[in-house]
Amino acid sequence: MNLNRKNILVVGLGMTGLATARFLHHRGAVVTVTDTASEKDLLTSVQELRQLGIRTELGAHCRESVALSDMIVLSPGVPHTLGFLADARRKGTPVIGEIELASRFVTDPIIAITGTNGKTTTTSLLGDMLVQCGMQVFVGGNIGNPLIGYVDREEKADWIVLEISSFQLDTIETFRADIGMLLNITADHLDRYADIDGYAASKGRIFKNQTLEDIAIFNGADSWVLSQTSRIHSRKWMFNGSNALEEGARIGQTDVTFDFTSSPYRRQASGADARPAFTSAHLDLRQSRLYGKHNRENICAAAMAAIAAGGDIRNIQLALNQFKGLSHRIEFVHIHNGVTYVDDSKATNVDAVYRALDAFHEPVVLIMGGRDKGGDYRILENVIQEHVKHLILLGEAGGLIAEALGNLVPTERVDSMHEAVKLAHHVAVSGDVVLLSPACSSFDMFNDYAHRGKVFHSEVKKL
């Protein structure tokens, strides 16, 4: 792909936008970067771009730059439906995402993971499993390490492992995953999609360009997932499948059983010795530090991909036993006066809260709220009644959540995380769990979910 002297507009100046602009500039493109944020908010990135001679347009998108572009590259999170992008497409200007651009320069095999919930945990765990199996691995994508940064890296990987969002999948054209994974689909980002059908269709694009030689790993008990996998061409590996003859895995309370009709190894890592094929294996879940049914599914999916990539079950087990989990995902924070405080700030949709609550047997004081994303909070009615003793609401969505759930358990609204933790401390007794699991985005009060989680940690430590 020749980029020399091409006028290319990069939309969005976050970590990925900056890396994309550098990449394009080093290949001779004439690059402009645009972002609706102010120069003050993006000062460090702007200074670097200007030192490279890259033009920036901040505060608003300039239609003249759009009109002069030979190609437009979107950063993750930028809606591909913006009006000026639709105008560009009508004129025949290619509009792609960073993942699509980078993939055109990558020849190494790719494992791509998507789903409403569990993407980051599954991606990180899979990376650890492959490393434990002796492979060179690049872990990136929506997890915070742009794929475009891998292209010029001297040390190449046996496998590239990518977390992919629906927004990134919206802008792929030729991107292909040797092993694609769809964990689950529940209502999310309905502030960006017309309905769940549109959102599900975006997730299903993970398998769009797969061939008969590729492997699709997916949740056989998820009706929305099944709606996107009925016509794919790749080899299907299911977990939670309903047919005992299906190729894939069965998840129990304490173990996972893998069954394949033939050798699962489709590709050996470079330089690896050939390993004996097997058609069945077991993974012990009892030493895992990941809690809940949803994490058993994440573990199963990661292990299936590791097996498909040529990993051996002994080292996959070792990696699982050593995996500590990720920050802000049902993360233990502290025990104070017998009360356990848990940070699940990454739970930015309703289904994630459902899964978190289902992981606990103890009474829960639940802190919810933030910026509404269009989800139906009433889905939580049964699990709230079963697990929650007190509901604490903060942020813009507090009123909506109170209207949907406030009649089920004692419910109070607060104005800050400080007040939320203080109130939780007051109503919780020894043996209870205080759980931050918001069901909303963080952007009404915090920079992102990690910032929200860190503030929660800080307030808990003040106790």
C-alpha positions as CSV (number, residue, x, y, z in Angstrom):
1,M,0.0,0.0,0.0
2,N,1.7,3.2,-1.2
3,L,1.1,6.1,1.1
4,N,3.7,8.5,-0.3
5,R,2.4,12.0,-0.8
6,K,-1.2,10.9,-0.1
7,N,-3.3,13.5,1.8
8,I,-4.5,11.5,4.8
9,L,-6.8,12.9,7.6
10,V,-6.5,11.2,11.0
11,V,-9.6,11.7,13.1
12,G,-9.1,11.6,16.9
13,L,-5.8,12.5,18.7
14,G,-5.7,9.9,21.5
15,M,-2.9,7.3,21.9
16,T,-4.0,5.5,18.7
17,G,-4.4,8.7,16.7
18,L,-0.9,9.8,17.6
19,A,0.6,6.5,16.7
20,T,-1.3,6.4,13.4
21,A,-0.1,9.9,12.5
22,R,3.5,9.0,13.2
23,F,3.2,5.9,11.1
24,L,1.7,7.7,8.1
25,H,4.2,10.5,8.3
26,H,7.2,8.1,8.3
27,R,5.8,6.6,5.1
28,G,5.7,9.9,3.3
29,A,2.0,10.8,3.6
30,V,0.8,14.4,4.1
31,V,-0.9,14.1,7.4
32,T,-3.5,16.2,9.1
33,V,-4.9,15.3,12.5
34,T,-8.3,16.6,13.7
35,D,-10.0,16.4,17.1
36,T,-12.9,18.3,18.7
37,A,-10.9,18.7,21.9
38,S,-8.9,21.9,22.6
39,E,-5.2,22.3,22.2
40,K,-5.0,22.7,26.0
41,D,-6.4,19.3,26.5
42,L,-4.1,17.7,23.9
43,L,-1.0,19.8,24.4
44,T,1.7,17.1,24.7
45,S,0.5,15.2,21.6
46,V,0.1,18.4,19.6
47,Q,3.6,19.5,20.4
48,E,5.0,16.2,19.2
49,L,3.0,16.3,16.0
50,R,4.1,19.9,15.2
51,Q,7.8,18.9,15.8
52,L,7.2,16.3,13.0
53,G,5.6,18.9,10.8
54,I,2.2,17.3,11.0
55,R,-0.8,19.7,10.8
56,T,-3.4,19.7,13.5
57,E,-7.0,21.0,13.6
58,L,-8.5,21.2,17.0
59,G,-11.8,22.3,18.5
60,A,-13.8,21.2,15.4
61,H,-13.5,19.2,12.2
62,C,-12.7,21.3,9.1
63,R,-14.8,20.2,6.0
64,E,-12.1,21.6,3.7
65,S,-9.6,19.1,5.0
66,V,-12.1,16.3,4.6
67,A,-12.7,17.4,1.0
68,L,-9.0,17.4,0.2
69,S,-8.3,14.0,1.8
70,D,-7.3,10.9,-0.2
71,M,-8.1,8.7,2.8
72,I,-9.5,9.2,6.3
73,V,-8.4,7.1,9.2
74,L,-10.5,6.9,12.3
75,S,-9.2,6.4,15.9
76,P,-11.1,3.9,18.1
77,G,-14.2,5.5,19.6
78,V,-14.8,7.9,16.8
79,P,-18.3,7.3,15.4
80,H,-18.1,6.2,11.7
81,T,-21.6,7.7,11.2
82,L,-20.5,11.4,11.6
83,G,-22.0,13.6,8.9
84,F,-18.7,14.7,7.3
85,L,-17.6,11.1,7.1
86,A,-20.8,10.1,5.2
87,D,-20.1,13.0,2.8
88,A,-16.6,11.7,2.2
89,R,-17.8,8.2,1.5
90,R,-20.3,9.5,-1.0
91,K,-17.5,11.2,-2.8
92,G,-15.6,8.0,-2.9
93,T,-13.0,8.8,-0.2
94,P,-12.0,5.7,1.7
95,V,-12.8,5.9,5.4
96,I,-11.1,3.2,7.5
97,G,-10.0,2.6,11.1
98,E,-6.5,2.2,12.5
99,I,-7.0,-1.6,12.8
100,E,-7.8,-1.9,9.1
101,L,-4.9,0.3,8.1
102,A,-2.4,-1.6,10.3
103,S,-3.6,-5.0,9.1
104,R,-2.7,-4.1,5.5
105,F,0.9,-4.1,6.7
106,V,0.8,-7.2,8.9
107,T,1.6,-10.7,7.7
108,D,1.8,-12.5,11.1
109,P,-1.2,-14.5,12.3
110,I,-3.9,-12.7,14.3
111,I,-6.3,-13.8,17.1
112,A,-9.1,-11.2,17.4
113,I,-11.5,-11.1,20.4
114,T,-14.7,-9.2,20.7
115,G,-17.9,-9.3,22.7
116,T,-19.9,-7.0,24.9
117,N,-18.2,-8.1,28.1
118,G,-15.0,-10.0,29.0
119,K,-12.9,-8.8,26.1
120,T,-10.0,-7.4,28.1
121,T,-9.8,-10.2,30.6
122,T,-9.9,-12.8,27.8
123,T,-7.3,-11.0,25.7
124,S,-4.9,-10.6,28.6
125,L,-5.3,-14.2,29.8
126,L,-4.8,-15.6,26.3
127,G,-1.6,-13.5,25.9
128,D,-0.3,-15.0,29.1
129,M,-1.2,-18.5,28.0
130,L,0.6,-18.2,24.7
131,V,3.7,-16.7,26.4
132,Q,3.7,-19.6,28.9
133,C,3.6,-22.0,25.9
134,G,6.8,-20.5,24.7
135,M,5.5,-18.2,22.0
136,Q,6.4,-14.6,21.1
137,V,3.2,-12.6,21.4
138,F,2.0,-9.1,20.8
139,V,-1.1,-8.1,22.8
140,G,-2.9,-4.9,21.7
141,G,-5.9,-3.3,19.9
142,N,-8.6,-1.8,22.1
143,I,-6.7,-3.0,25.2
144,G,-4.5,0.1,24.8
145,N,-1.6,-0.9,22.6
146,P,-2.4,0.1,19.0
147,L,-1.8,-2.5,16.3
148,I,-0.2,0.3,14.1
149,G,2.7,0.4,16.6
150,Y,3.5,-3.3,15.9
151,V,4.0,-2.8,12.2
152,D,7.5,-1.3,12.4
153,R,8.6,-3.3,15.4
154,E,11.8,-5.2,14.8
155,E,10.8,-8.2,17.0
156,K,8.0,-10.0,15.3
157,A,5.4,-12.2,17.1
158,D,4.3,-15.8,16.5
159,W,0.8,-14.5,17.3
160,I,-0.9,-11.1,17.4
161,V,-3.7,-11.1,20.0
162,L,-6.1,-8.2,19.6
163,E,-9.1,-6.9,21.6
164,I,-11.5,-5.4,19.0
165,S,-14.5,-3.1,19.8
166,S,-17.6,-2.8,17.7
167,F,-16.5,0.7,16.7
168,Q,-13.3,-0.8,15.3
169,L,-15.1,-3.5,13.5
170,D,-17.4,-1.0,11.8
171,T,-14.5,0.3,9.8
172,I,-12.8,-2.9,8.6
173,E,-12.7,-3.9,5.0
174,T,-10.0,-6.6,4.5
175,F,-9.0,-7.2,8.1
176,R,-9.0,-11.0,8.8
177,A,-8.5,-13.0,12.0
178,D,-6.9,-16.4,11.7
179,I,-8.8,-17.1,15.0
180,G,-11.8,-14.9,15.7
181,M,-13.7,-14.9,19.0
182,L,-17.2,-13.6,19.9
183,L,-17.8,-14.0,23.6
184,N,-21.3,-12.6,24.1
185,I,-23.7,-9.9,22.8
186,T,-26.0,-7.9,25.1
187,A,-27.5,-4.4,24.8
188,D,-24.7,-1.8,24.8
189,H,-23.8,1.4,23.1
190,L,-27.4,2.0,22.2
191,D,-26.5,5.7,22.3
192,R,-24.4,5.0,19.2
193,Y,-26.5,2.3,17.4
194,A,-30.1,2.5,16.3
195,D,-30.9,-0.8,18.0
196,I,-29.3,-4.0,19.3
197,D,-29.6,-5.6,15.8
198,G,-27.2,-3.0,14.5
199,Y,-24.8,-3.4,17.4
200,A,-24.9,-7.2,17.0
201,A,-24.2,-6.9,13.3
202,S,-21.1,-4.9,14.1
203,K,-19.8,-7.6,16.5
204,G,-20.5,-10.3,13.9
205,R,-18.0,-8.6,11.5
206,I,-15.2,-10.2,13.5
207,F,-15.8,-13.3,11.2
208,K,-16.4,-11.2,8.0
209,N,-13.2,-12.2,6.1
210,Q,-12.5,-15.6,7.6
211,T,-11.8,-18.5,5.3
212,L,-12.4,-22.3,5.6
213,E,-8.9,-22.6,7.1
214,D,-9.7,-20.2,10.0
215,I,-11.3,-20.8,13.3
216,A,-14.4,-19.0,14.9
217,I,-14.8,-19.4,18.6
218,F,-18.1,-18.3,20.0
219,N,-20.8,-18.7,22.7
220,G,-23.3,-21.3,21.7
221,A,-25.8,-20.3,24.3
222,D,-26.1,-16.7,23.2
223,S,-28.9,-16.1,20.8
224,W,-27.5,-12.9,19.5
225,V,-24.1,-14.5,18.9
226,L,-25.8,-17.4,17.1
227,S,-27.6,-14.9,14.8
228,Q,-24.2,-13.7,13.6
229,T,-22.5,-17.1,13.2
230,S,-25.1,-19.1,11.2
231,R,-23.6,-18.3,7.8
232,I,-19.9,-17.9,8.5
233,H,-17.4,-20.0,6.5
234,S,-14.8,-20.7,9.1
235,R,-14.4,-23.8,11.3
236,K,-16.7,-23.4,14.3
237,W,-15.6,-24.0,17.9
238,M,-18.4,-23.4,20.5
239,F,-18.5,-23.2,24.2
240,N,-21.9,-23.6,25.9
241,G,-23.1,-25.5,22.8
242,S,-26.3,-27.4,23.1
243,N,-25.2,-30.4,21.0
244,A,-22.8,-32.8,22.5
245,L,-21.4,-33.6,19.1
246,E,-20.4,-29.9,18.5
247,E,-16.7,-29.2,18.3
248,G,-15.5,-27.1,21.3
249,A,-15.8,-27.1,25.1
250,R,-18.1,-27.9,28.0
251,I,-17.9,-25.7,31.0
252,G,-18.5,-27.1,34.5
253,Q,-18.3,-25.6,37.9
254,T,-14.7,-26.7,38.5
255,D,-13.3,-27.7,35.1
256,V,-13.6,-27.3,31.3
257,T,-13.6,-30.2,29.0
258,F,-12.4,-29.7,25.4
259,D,-13.5,-32.1,22.6
260,F,-12.4,-31.8,19.0
261,T,-13.2,-34.1,16.1
262,S,-9.6,-33.9,14.9
263,S,-6.3,-32.3,15.9
264,P,-7.0,-28.7,17.0
265,Y,-3.5,-27.5,16.0
266,R,-3.8,-25.5,12.9
267,R,-0.5,-23.7,13.1
268,Q,2.7,-24.2,15.0
269,A,4.6,-21.3,16.4
270,S,7.7,-20.5,14.4
271,G,10.6,-22.8,15.5
272,A,8.4,-24.9,17.8
273,D,8.7,-28.6,17.8
274,A,5.7,-30.5,16.4
275,R,3.5,-31.6,19.3
276,P,1.3,-34.8,19.4
277,A,-2.2,-34.1,18.4
278,F,-5.0,-34.6,20.9
279,T,-8.8,-34.6,20.6
280,S,-9.7,-34.0,24.2
281,A,-8.3,-32.3,27.3
282,H,-9.4,-30.9,30.7
283,L,-8.6,-27.6,32.4
284,D,-8.9,-27.3,36.2
285,L,-10.6,-24.1,37.3
286,R,-10.2,-24.6,41.1
287,Q,-7.0,-22.6,41.3
288,S,-8.2,-19.7,39.2
289,R,-8.5,-16.2,40.9
290,L,-11.3,-15.2,38.4
291,Y,-14.8,-15.3,39.9
292,G,-18.2,-16.0,38.4
293,K,-19.8,-17.9,35.6
294,H,-18.8,-15.2,33.1
295,N,-15.2,-15.6,34.0
296,R,-15.5,-19.4,33.5
297,E,-16.6,-18.6,30.0
298,N,-13.7,-16.1,29.5
299,I,-11.2,-18.8,30.7
300,C,-12.7,-21.4,28.4
301,A,-12.6,-19.1,25.3
302,A,-9.0,-18.0,26.0
303,A,-7.9,-21.7,26.4
304,M,-9.7,-22.7,23.2
305,A,-7.8,-20.0,21.3
306,A,-4.5,-21.0,22.9
307,I,-5.1,-24.6,21.8
308,A,-6.0,-23.5,18.3
309,A,-2.8,-21.5,18.2
310,G,-0.7,-24.5,19.1
311,G,-0.5,-24.2,22.9
312,D,-0.2,-27.3,25.1
313,I,-2.7,-27.8,27.9
314,R,-0.1,-28.1,30.7
315,N,1.2,-24.6,30.1
316,I,-2.2,-23.2,29.5
317,Q,-3.1,-24.5,33.0
318,L,0.0,-22.9,34.5
319,A,-0.9,-19.5,33.0
320,L,-4.4,-19.7,34.3
321,N,-3.2,-20.6,37.8
322,Q,-0.9,-17.6,37.8
323,F,-3.3,-15.0,36.3
324,K,-4.3,-12.4,38.9
325,G,-7.1,-10.7,36.9
326,L,-7.2,-7.1,35.8
327,S,-7.7,-3.8,37.5
328,H,-11.2,-2.5,37.9
329,R,-12.8,-5.8,36.9
330,I,-14.3,-7.4,40.0
331,E,-11.0,-6.4,41.7
332,F,-10.6,-6.9,45.5
333,V,-9.7,-3.5,47.1
334,H,-9.8,-3.9,50.9
335,I,-11.6,-5.5,53.8
336,H,-12.6,-3.0,56.5
337,N,-14.6,-4.0,59.6
338,G,-15.4,-7.3,57.9
339,V,-16.8,-5.6,54.8
340,T,-15.2,-6.5,51.5
341,Y,-14.8,-3.6,49.0
342,V,-14.7,-4.6,45.3
343,D,-14.0,-2.4,42.3
344,D,-15.8,-3.3,39.1
345,S,-15.6,0.1,37.4
346,K,-15.1,-1.5,34.0
347,A,-18.8,-2.7,34.2
348,T,-20.0,0.1,31.9
349,N,-23.2,-1.7,30.8
350,V,-26.2,-3.5,32.4
351,D,-25.1,-7.0,31.5
352,A,-21.7,-6.5,33.1
353,V,-23.4,-5.6,36.4
354,Y,-25.6,-8.7,36.2
355,R,-22.6,-10.9,35.8
356,A,-20.7,-9.2,38.7
357,L,-23.6,-9.5,41.1
358,D,-24.1,-13.2,40.1
359,A,-20.5,-13.8,41.2
360,F,-21.3,-13.1,44.9
361,H,-23.2,-15.1,47.5
362,E,-22.8,-12.4,50.2
363,P,-25.3,-9.5,50.6
364,V,-24.2,-6.6,48.4
365,V,-24.2,-2.8,48.8
366,L,-24.2,-1.8,45.2
367,I,-22.9,1.6,43.9
368,M,-24.2,2.3,40.4
369,G,-24.5,5.3,38.0
370,G,-22.7,7.5,35.6
371,R,-23.5,8.6,32.0
372,D,-26.4,6.6,30.6
373,K,-25.7,4.5,27.5
374,G,-29.2,3.5,26.6
375,G,-29.4,0.2,28.4
376,D,-32.5,-1.2,30.1
377,Y,-31.8,-1.3,33.8
378,R,-35.0,-3.3,34.4
379,I,-33.0,-6.4,33.3
380,L,-31.4,-6.3,36.7
381,E,-34.6,-6.6,38.7
382,N,-34.2,-10.3,39.7
383,V,-30.5,-10.2,40.4
384,I,-30.9,-7.0,42.5
385,Q,-33.6,-8.6,44.6
386,E,-31.5,-11.7,45.0
387,H,-28.2,-10.2,45.9
388,V,-28.5,-6.4,46.8
389,K,-29.4,-5.1,50.2
390,H,-28.9,-1.4,49.5
391,L,-28.5,0.6,46.2
392,I,-26.5,3.8,46.1
393,L,-26.7,5.9,42.9
394,L,-24.5,8.7,41.6
395,G,-24.0,10.6,38.3
396,E,-26.3,11.6,35.5
397,A,-28.1,8.3,35.2
398,G,-29.0,8.2,38.9
399,G,-32.6,9.2,38.3
400,L,-33.2,6.7,35.4
401,I,-31.8,3.9,37.6
402,A,-33.9,4.9,40.6
403,E,-37.0,4.9,38.4
404,A,-36.2,1.4,37.1
405,L,-34.9,-0.2,40.3
406,G,-35.4,2.0,43.3
407,N,-38.6,0.3,44.5
408,L,-36.9,-3.1,44.9
409,V,-34.4,-2.3,47.7
410,P,-33.5,0.7,49.9
411,T,-32.1,3.2,47.4
412,E,-30.3,6.5,47.9
413,R,-28.7,9.1,45.6
414,V,-25.4,10.8,46.3
415,D,-23.4,13.5,44.5
416,S,-19.9,12.1,44.7
417,M,-17.8,9.0,45.1
418,H,-16.8,10.3,48.5
419,E,-20.4,10.3,49.6
420,A,-21.1,6.9,48.0
421,V,-18.3,5.2,49.9
422,K,-19.2,7.0,53.1
423,L,-22.8,5.9,52.8
424,A,-21.8,2.3,51.9
425,H,-19.6,2.1,54.9
426,H,-22.6,3.3,57.1
427,V,-25.1,0.7,55.8
428,A,-22.8,-2.3,55.3
429,V,-22.1,-4.8,58.1
430,S,-19.5,-7.5,58.6
431,G,-19.9,-10.2,55.9
432,D,-21.3,-7.8,53.3
433,V,-19.7,-6.8,50.0
434,V,-19.6,-3.1,48.8
435,L,-19.4,-3.3,45.0
436,L,-18.8,-0.5,42.6
437,S,-20.4,-1.7,39.4
438,P,-21.8,1.3,37.6
439,A,-23.6,0.0,34.4
440,C,-22.8,3.4,32.8
441,S,-19.9,5.2,31.2
442,S,-17.7,7.4,33.5
443,F,-17.6,10.6,31.4
444,D,-20.1,12.6,33.5
445,M,-17.7,12.8,36.4
446,F,-14.4,11.0,35.5
447,N,-11.8,10.8,32.7
448,D,-12.5,7.1,32.1
449,Y,-13.5,3.9,34.0
450,A,-9.9,3.6,35.4
451,H,-10.0,7.1,36.9
452,R,-13.4,6.3,38.5
453,G,-12.0,3.0,39.9
454,K,-8.9,4.8,41.3
455,V,-11.1,7.4,43.1
456,F,-13.1,4.5,44.6
457,H,-9.9,2.9,45.8
458,S,-8.8,6.2,47.3
459,E,-12.1,6.7,49.2
460,V,-12.0,3.2,50.5
461,K,-8.5,3.6,51.8
462,K,-9.6,6.7,53.7
463,L,-11.9,4.6,55.8
